[in-house]
Amino acid sequence: MPLAYSTLGVPGLPLAEAAGLAAGHGWDGLELRCAEGESVHPAMTRGERGAAARTMRAHGLTPLALASYVGVAAPGPDAPVTGSLRTHLRLAADLGAGAVRVFPRGGDGPRAEADDRAARRLADVAEEAGRLGVRVLVETHDSHRGGRAVAGLLARVAHPAVGALWDLMHTHLAGETPAGSHAALAPYLGHVQVKDIADPQDRTPLPLGAGVLPIADCLRLLPPDAWVCWEYEAPWHPAAAPLPPLLPAGAAFLRAADRRAADRRADRPAL
């Protein structure tokens, strides 16, 4: 099972240093946070994009996805949303990333109206995304926290370049079991984000396995080649322990869970 960590956990760290941490501690890729103040952002020049792609290749890493903050279901006109999506898709293609993460951000209005907006916008960019070789992945988050909510939206788009990013914490907080979330998201799944927290009221990030989220139950549902990304929300929780010293143990935890899942698959009787 290939592993990535999100650069959200090392805010402001130069890409070469983030890549060195990944390569040196058992990680196969990076999910690249795309925001002001980060090494990866939409205003990067062509030269900066090429340098970033070379940095990833030099460390033998896969740029798993560009983690954007586009809200595809956000109230308002379509053009700013689809324009931002296209900008992020081109940046992802230049970096060699296979996906752009987006949020729903449907607001407090009726779910059906939010789904209408998101489906229309996603359909508008889907063909360009396909030509670029980049998928748009809608994360289970905010207005569409559960897997069933995201799957219902994606069924309306029905395009292979548009899929889902399963954030385990949010589906858990939505009251779904991993099996229920997986059943809904499997036809659309891009990759999975894992993390750990003490309880729903205290979401300070913890080392993997130290909290209450059902990480092992999630991993055993995934195919062997599914990417798993550790998203450590450092910027929102400044009191949390720094991520870099936790990376070796985090990779070891996920690989051990993956081995246990593989053993269980091997023990299943043939049909």
C-alpha positions as CSV (number, residue, x, y, z in Angstrom):
1,M,0.0,0.0,0.0
2,P,1.7,3.3,-1.1
3,L,1.9,6.0,1.6
4,A,2.0,9.8,1.4
5,Y,1.8,12.5,3.9
6,S,0.3,15.9,3.4
7,T,2.5,19.0,3.6
8,L,-0.3,20.5,5.7
9,G,1.6,18.9,8.5
10,V,4.7,21.0,7.8
11,P,3.4,24.4,7.0
12,G,5.8,26.7,5.2
13,L,8.5,24.0,4.9
14,P,10.4,24.2,1.6
15,L,9.4,21.4,-0.8
16,A,13.0,20.0,-0.9
17,E,12.9,19.5,2.9
18,A,9.4,18.1,2.9
19,A,10.5,15.6,0.2
20,G,13.6,14.7,2.1
21,L,11.5,13.9,5.2
22,A,9.2,11.6,3.1
23,A,12.0,9.8,1.3
24,G,14.1,9.4,4.5
25,H,11.2,8.0,6.6
26,G,9.4,5.4,4.5
27,W,6.9,7.5,2.6
28,D,6.3,7.1,-1.1
29,G,4.7,10.5,-2.0
30,L,3.4,13.8,-0.9
31,E,0.0,15.4,-1.0
32,L,0.9,19.0,-1.7
33,R,-1.0,21.7,0.1
34,C,-1.7,24.5,-2.4
35,A,-2.0,27.8,-0.5
36,E,-0.3,31.2,0.0
37,G,2.9,30.9,1.9
38,E,3.5,27.3,0.8
39,S,6.1,26.1,-1.7
40,V,3.2,25.1,-4.1
41,H,0.7,27.7,-5.1
42,P,-1.2,28.9,-8.2
43,A,1.1,31.8,-8.9
44,M,4.2,29.6,-9.4
45,T,6.1,30.4,-12.6
46,R,6.8,27.9,-15.2
47,G,10.4,27.6,-13.9
48,E,9.2,27.1,-10.4
49,R,6.8,24.4,-11.5
50,G,9.6,22.6,-13.3
51,A,11.9,22.8,-10.3
52,A,9.2,21.4,-8.0
53,A,8.6,18.5,-10.3
54,R,12.3,17.8,-10.5
55,T,12.6,17.9,-6.7
56,M,9.9,15.2,-6.4
57,R,11.5,13.0,-9.0
58,A,15.0,13.4,-7.4
59,H,13.6,12.0,-4.2
60,G,11.8,9.2,-5.9
61,L,8.4,10.5,-4.7
62,T,5.0,10.6,-6.3
63,P,3.1,14.0,-6.1
64,L,-0.1,12.3,-5.1
65,A,-2.4,15.3,-5.3
66,L,-2.6,19.0,-5.1
67,A,-4.7,19.9,-2.0
68,S,-6.7,23.0,-3.2
69,Y,-9.3,25.0,-1.2
70,V,-11.7,25.3,-4.1
71,G,-15.4,24.9,-2.9
72,V,-17.2,23.2,-5.8
73,A,-20.7,23.6,-4.3
74,A,-20.1,27.1,-2.8
75,P,-23.0,29.6,-3.3
76,G,-22.5,32.2,-6.0
77,P,-21.7,32.3,-9.7
78,D,-20.0,29.4,-11.4
79,A,-17.3,31.3,-13.3
80,P,-14.9,32.0,-10.3
81,V,-15.2,28.4,-9.2
82,T,-14.6,26.8,-12.6
83,G,-11.8,29.3,-13.3
84,S,-10.0,28.4,-10.1
85,L,-10.5,24.7,-10.8
86,R,-8.9,25.0,-14.2
87,T,-6.0,27.0,-12.7
88,H,-5.4,24.2,-10.2
89,L,-5.8,21.5,-12.8
90,R,-3.1,23.0,-15.0
91,L,-0.8,23.4,-12.0
92,A,-1.3,19.8,-11.0
93,A,-0.5,18.7,-14.5
94,D,2.7,20.8,-14.6
95,L,3.8,19.2,-11.3
96,G,3.0,15.7,-12.4
97,A,0.2,15.3,-9.7
98,G,-2.6,13.0,-10.6
99,A,-5.4,14.8,-8.7
100,V,-6.7,18.0,-7.4
101,R,-8.5,17.9,-4.0
102,V,-11.5,20.1,-3.7
103,F,-14.0,20.8,-0.9
104,P,-17.8,20.8,-1.2
105,R,-18.5,24.0,0.8
106,G,-22.2,23.9,-0.1
107,G,-23.2,26.2,2.7
108,D,-26.3,26.0,4.9
109,G,-28.9,26.0,2.1
110,P,-30.8,23.0,0.7
111,R,-28.5,20.0,-0.2
112,A,-30.2,19.7,-3.6
113,E,-29.2,23.2,-4.6
114,A,-25.6,22.6,-3.5
115,D,-25.5,19.4,-5.5
116,D,-26.8,21.2,-8.5
117,R,-24.0,23.8,-8.3
118,A,-21.3,21.2,-7.8
119,A,-22.4,18.8,-10.4
120,R,-22.7,21.6,-13.0
121,R,-19.2,23.0,-12.3
122,L,-17.6,19.6,-12.1
123,A,-19.2,18.5,-15.4
124,D,-17.9,21.8,-16.9
125,V,-14.2,21.0,-16.2
126,A,-14.3,17.2,-16.4
127,E,-13.2,16.9,-20.1
128,E,-10.3,19.3,-19.6
129,A,-9.3,17.3,-16.4
130,G,-9.4,14.1,-18.4
131,R,-7.2,15.6,-21.2
132,L,-4.7,16.8,-18.6
133,G,-4.6,13.4,-16.9
134,V,-5.7,14.9,-13.6
135,R,-8.7,13.8,-11.5
136,V,-10.8,16.2,-9.4
137,L,-11.4,14.6,-6.0
138,V,-14.2,15.9,-3.8
139,E,-13.3,15.4,-0.2
140,T,-15.8,14.1,2.4
141,H,-15.9,17.4,4.3
142,D,-18.1,20.3,5.6
143,S,-21.5,20.3,3.9
144,H,-20.9,16.8,2.4
145,R,-19.1,15.1,5.4
146,G,-20.4,11.6,4.8
147,G,-19.5,9.2,2.1
148,R,-23.0,8.8,0.9
149,A,-23.4,12.5,0.5
150,V,-20.3,12.8,-1.7
151,A,-21.3,9.6,-3.7
152,G,-24.7,11.0,-4.4
153,L,-23.1,14.1,-5.9
154,L,-20.6,12.2,-7.9
155,A,-23.3,9.9,-9.4
156,R,-24.8,13.0,-11.0
157,V,-21.5,13.8,-12.7
158,A,-20.6,10.3,-13.8
159,H,-17.2,11.1,-15.3
160,P,-14.0,9.1,-14.7
161,A,-12.0,12.4,-14.2
162,V,-14.2,13.3,-11.2
163,G,-14.0,11.2,-8.0
164,A,-13.8,11.1,-4.2
165,L,-11.2,11.7,-1.5
166,W,-12.2,9.8,1.6
167,D,-11.3,11.7,4.8
168,L,-11.8,9.1,7.5
169,M,-12.3,11.6,10.3
170,H,-15.1,13.4,8.6
171,T,-17.0,10.2,7.6
172,H,-16.6,9.0,11.2
173,L,-17.9,12.3,12.6
174,A,-20.9,12.0,10.2
175,G,-21.8,8.7,12.0
176,E,-20.8,6.3,9.2
177,T,-18.9,3.1,9.7
178,P,-15.8,2.6,7.5
179,A,-17.7,-0.2,5.8
180,G,-20.6,2.1,5.0
181,S,-18.4,4.9,3.8
182,H,-16.4,2.5,1.6
183,A,-19.5,0.9,0.1
184,A,-20.6,4.4,-1.0
185,L,-17.3,5.7,-2.2
186,A,-15.6,2.7,-3.7
187,P,-16.8,3.3,-7.3
188,Y,-15.3,6.8,-7.2
189,L,-12.4,6.5,-4.8
190,G,-9.1,8.3,-5.5
191,H,-7.2,8.1,-2.2
192,V,-7.8,8.0,1.5
193,Q,-6.8,10.5,4.2
194,V,-6.2,9.2,7.6
195,K,-5.4,11.0,10.9
196,D,-6.1,10.4,14.6
197,I,-7.8,12.5,17.3
198,A,-8.7,12.0,21.0
199,D,-12.4,12.5,20.5
200,P,-14.9,14.5,18.3
201,Q,-14.6,17.5,20.6
202,D,-10.8,17.6,20.7
203,R,-9.5,17.3,17.2
204,T,-5.9,18.1,18.0
205,P,-3.8,15.7,15.8
206,L,-2.3,12.7,17.5
207,P,0.2,10.1,16.4
208,L,-1.5,7.4,14.3
209,G,-3.0,4.8,16.5
210,A,-3.1,7.0,19.6
211,G,-6.7,8.1,19.2
212,V,-10.2,6.9,18.4
213,L,-10.5,6.9,14.7
214,P,-11.0,3.4,13.1
215,I,-7.9,3.5,10.9
216,A,-7.3,-0.3,10.8
217,D,-11.0,-0.9,9.9
218,C,-10.6,1.5,7.0
219,L,-7.4,0.1,5.7
220,R,-8.6,-3.5,5.6
221,L,-11.4,-2.4,3.1
222,L,-8.9,-1.0,0.6
223,P,-7.3,-2.7,-2.4
224,P,-3.6,-3.4,-2.0
225,D,-2.6,-0.5,-4.4
226,A,-4.8,2.2,-2.8
227,W,-2.9,5.3,-1.7
228,V,-3.2,6.3,1.9
229,C,-2.2,9.8,3.0
230,W,-1.6,11.0,6.6
231,E,-3.2,14.5,6.9
232,Y,-1.9,16.1,10.1
233,E,-3.7,19.4,10.7
234,A,-0.8,21.4,12.2
235,P,-1.8,24.9,11.2
236,W,-5.1,24.7,13.0
237,H,-3.6,23.2,16.2
238,P,-0.4,24.9,17.1
239,A,-0.1,23.0,20.4
240,A,0.1,19.7,18.6
241,A,3.4,17.9,18.5
242,P,5.6,18.6,15.4
243,L,5.0,16.2,12.7
244,P,8.5,15.4,11.4
245,P,9.6,13.3,14.4
246,L,6.4,11.3,14.1
247,L,6.8,10.3,10.5
248,P,8.9,7.1,10.9
249,A,6.4,5.7,13.5
250,G,3.5,6.8,11.4
251,A,4.7,4.9,8.3
252,A,5.5,1.9,10.4
253,F,2.0,1.9,11.9
254,L,0.3,2.1,8.5
255,R,2.5,-0.6,7.0
256,A,1.8,-2.9,9.9
257,A,-1.9,-2.3,9.5
258,D,-1.5,-3.0,5.8
259,R,0.2,-6.3,6.5
260,R,-2.5,-7.4,8.8
261,A,-5.1,-6.5,6.2
262,A,-3.2,-8.5,3.6
263,D,-3.1,-11.5,5.9
264,R,-6.8,-11.4,6.5
265,R,-7.4,-11.2,2.7
266,A,-5.2,-14.2,2.2
267,D,-7.1,-16.2,4.8
268,R,-10.5,-15.6,3.2
269,P,-11.9,-18.8,1.6
270,A,-12.1,-18.7,-2.2
271,L,-15.6,-18.3,-3.6
